[in-house]
């Protein structure tokens, strides 16, 4: 049985696993990134994950990373996402110095999560779909049967978290103002709640507390309205068969999914013909999809 290592670089954790040719996770590990000080710490943690998982029969390593990713070079370009100092990191080059005989492939984190869902998950069998991941940031991926995953002319395609939702809005670390990521990411829910109350609280607790906490209610109402409006734009631009929603925020969907659909229906000009589907593989989608890029390219 062929096996590869898949690694997903998240905003608060690095997930790694040994992946079979059928997409099964045979062994899994995790590293906390909440206290890392930048790129060197992240690279060291990636190496430690590989050391833990590496066996003689591993074919290669796939890594899903935030930011603009040059797939051919395995390198981060000018935007590095939510990892401090991650822009311009030569991921393949840095990891290959430690593991010179191991093929290394690097893709955008949302794109590899979408590959997982298209391979064995919620998007299996679909001719076209858009996927968004709601976590520390907002990732995006666009798939069509004819074109596969859209990467864009300069590897900047499907940066759906950086669509402008509000002109002149909050500053985003990408350099723009008013990005969707500032309003519909899990971190945005936490930030907005803190700004209104002065209290630091995890997003999952804000959702749970919204039954009795009026401020939390208001924050979730804003979130679902912003998300509904955002989804209308995705539908009108891409007209996909489905929109797949993943990322950590999906774990709390019982508190917001129906409100999101209601807001979408309030704003859209034609609500028929497109499905909304929760991702099936959630936190595991990134590492499984990262493994898939090894199988596809080895």
PyMOL commands that set and color helices and strands:
alter all, ss='L'
color gray80, all
select helices_A, chain A and resi 39-53+91-98+109-120+160-162+181-184+186-197+203-209+214-238+248-255+257-267+282-297
alter helices_A, ss='H'
color red, helices_A
select strands_A, chain A and resi 3-9+13-20+25-32+58-65+69-70+75-76+103-108+128-134+138-144+148-149+242-246+275-278
alter strands_A, ss='S'
color yellow, strands_A
deselect
rebuild
show_as cartoon
